[in-house]
């Protein structure tokens, strides 16, 4: 009985670790997307200012 409870605990801990890793990967990819988005916006702004000259 105790052995089963211990296994269940380690399993839930492992699942929470996986979820934490996924959240970390997701937030990292989101920050990369945000950087790309800002760069694209900056490019569009510079091309628009060149056109207006």
Secondary structure, 3 states (H helix, E strand, C coil): CHHHHHHHHHHHHHHHHHHHHHHHHHHHHHHHHHHHHHHHHHHHHHHHHHHHC
